Amino acid sequence: MASAPMLLTAAIAAFLALGGVLYRPLNWLFLLPGTLAHELAHWLVAFLTGSRPGLPRLIPHRMDCGNWSLGSVSFAPGWLTAGFVAMAPAYLLPILAVALYAYGSGQSLPVQGGVGYVLGVLAWSWWPSRTDFRIAARYPVGTLVLVGILGLLLLGVWDRIELPTP
């Protein structure tokens, strides 16, 4: 299998990210590509929907509840756009992961290792945060419209997907 090194690196990176086994500052640096992609997904959708996004904040800080926030993007939520912005990583980062996988397949071993690492941290960062879910729940109209659009896309595209044979 030509992409085995990339998939192995991705699995190790995802394991380290999900387990949080690294010392906190190292964990932040290790997860930075995923955090950047997550926050840029919010920023891009907020910009495209006219939700006036602020610059992404990528410096970790402790929240009031005691948990750590690795990044954030402020935006002006609208009744229709807030769900799209809050759930942006869930529908944009898998697309990025597929593109990266396609790029990394068949490349040299170091390139596959790098792509695998990024795929691993993307596997950690694609899921929306608690705050993202709260925003989406507070503005359900946009969230339901988004779910409907994604559902229709999946129903219409799923039968046409041809996976490569190994």
KALIN-V882306 format. One record per residue. N is the residue number from 1. PSI is psi as a letter, one per 20 degrees, with the letter a starting at -180 (NA if undefined). OMEGA is omega in whole degrees, -180 to 180 (none if undefined). D_CENTER is the distance of its C-alpha to the mean C-alpha in Angstrom with 1 decimal. Layout:
n | psi | omega | d_center
N | PSI | OMEGA | D_CENTER
N | PSI | OMEGA | D_CENTER
//
This chain:
n | psi | omega | d_center
1 | p | -174 | 26.4
2 | h | -177 | 25.4
3 | j | -178 | 21.7
4 | g | 179 | 22.6
5 | h | 180 | 22.1
6 | g | -179 | 18.6
7 | h | 178 | 17.7
8 | g | 178 | 19.7
9 | g | 179 | 17.9
10 | g | -180 | 14.5
11 | g | 179 | 16.1
12 | g | 180 | 17.6
13 | g | 179 | 14.6
14 | g | 178 | 12.7
15 | g | 180 | 16.0
16 | g | -179 | 16.5
17 | g | -177 | 13.1
18 | h | 180 | 13.6
19 | i | -178 | 17.3
20 | k | -174 | 17.1
21 | i | -178 | 20.3
22 | q | 174 | 20.3
23 | p | -169 | 22.3
24 | g | 179 | 20.3
25 | h | 178 | 20.6
26 | h | 178 | 19.8
27 | g | 179 | 16.8
28 | g | 179 | 15.5
29 | g | -180 | 16.3
30 | h | -176 | 14.9
31 | i | -175 | 11.4
32 | g | 179 | 11.7
33 | h | 178 | 9.9
34 | g | 178 | 6.6
35 | g | 179 | 7.7
36 | g | 180 | 8.8
37 | g | -180 | 6.0
38 | g | -177 | 4.4
39 | h | 177 | 8.1
40 | h | 175 | 9.0
41 | g | 176 | 7.2
42 | g | -176 | 9.4
43 | g | -177 | 12.2
44 | g | -179 | 12.4
45 | h | 177 | 12.7
46 | g | 179 | 15.0
47 | g | -178 | 17.0
48 | h | 180 | 17.4
49 | j | 179 | 18.5
50 | k | -177 | 20.9
51 | j | 175 | 19.5
52 | m | -178 | 20.6
53 | q | 170 | 17.5
54 | r | 178 | 18.5
55 | q | 178 | 17.4
56 | p | 177 | 14.3
57 | p | -175 | 15.6
58 | j | 177 | 14.4
59 | p | -178 | 17.4
60 | q | 175 | 17.1
61 | q | 180 | 19.6
62 | p | 179 | 21.1
63 | r | -179 | 20.9
64 | h | -178 | 24.0
65 | i | 179 | 23.2
66 | i | 177 | 23.1
67 | r | 178 | 19.4
68 | q | 171 | 17.5
69 | p | -179 | 14.9
70 | i | 180 | 13.1
71 | r | 178 | 12.3
72 | q | 173 | 12.9
73 | p | 176 | 13.7
74 | q | 177 | 16.9
75 | r | 179 | 17.8
76 | o | -176 | 20.7
77 | p | 173 | 19.8
78 | r | -176 | 21.9
79 | h | 180 | 22.9
80 | h | -172 | 21.3
81 | h | -173 | 18.3
82 | g | 179 | 16.9
83 | h | 178 | 15.3
84 | g | -178 | 13.6
85 | g | -176 | 12.3
86 | h | -177 | 11.4
87 | j | -176 | 9.4
88 | g | -180 | 7.8
89 | h | -176 | 4.0
90 | h | -180 | 5.9
91 | i | 178 | 7.9
92 | h | -175 | 6.7
93 | h | 174 | 4.1
94 | h | 177 | 7.0
95 | g | 177 | 9.4
96 | g | -180 | 8.5
97 | g | 178 | 8.8
98 | g | 179 | 12.1
99 | g | 178 | 13.3
100 | g | 179 | 13.0
101 | g | 179 | 14.7
102 | h | 179 | 17.3
103 | g | -175 | 17.9
104 | h | -179 | 18.3
105 | p | 178 | 20.6
106 | i | 178 | 24.1
107 | r | 178 | 23.5
108 | r | -177 | 25.4
109 | g | 178 | 24.7
110 | h | 178 | 23.3
111 | g | 178 | 20.9
112 | h | 178 | 19.8
113 | g | 179 | 19.4
114 | g | 179 | 17.3
115 | g | 178 | 15.0
116 | g | 178 | 15.0
117 | g | 180 | 14.0
118 | h | 177 | 11.0
119 | h | 179 | 10.1
120 | g | 180 | 10.8
121 | h | 173 | 8.8
122 | h | 177 | 5.6
123 | h | 177 | 7.2
124 | h | -168 | 7.5
125 | i | -176 | 4.4
126 | h | -177 | 2.7
127 | p | 179 | 6.1
128 | q | -180 | 7.5
129 | r | 176 | 10.2
130 | g | 179 | 13.9
131 | g | 178 | 14.4
132 | g | 179 | 12.0
133 | h | 178 | 13.9
134 | g | 179 | 17.1
135 | g | -180 | 16.7
136 | h | 180 | 15.9
137 | h | -180 | 19.0
138 | h | 180 | 21.1
139 | m | -170 | 20.7
140 | h | -177 | 21.0
141 | g | 180 | 22.4
142 | h | 180 | 19.3
143 | g | 179 | 17.1
144 | h | 176 | 19.8
145 | g | 179 | 20.1
146 | g | 179 | 16.4
147 | g | 178 | 16.8
148 | g | 179 | 20.1
149 | g | -180 | 18.8
150 | h | 177 | 16.0
151 | g | 178 | 18.8
152 | h | 177 | 21.3
153 | g | 180 | 19.1
154 | g | 179 | 18.5
155 | h | -178 | 22.2
156 | h | -174 | 23.4
157 | h | -171 | 21.3
158 | g | -179 | 21.3
159 | i | -177 | 24.9
160 | i | -178 | 24.6
161 | p | 176 | 22.0
162 | o | 179 | 23.9
163 | q | 179 | 22.4
164 | q | 177 | 24.0
165 | p | -178 | 26.8
166 | NA | none | 26.9
//
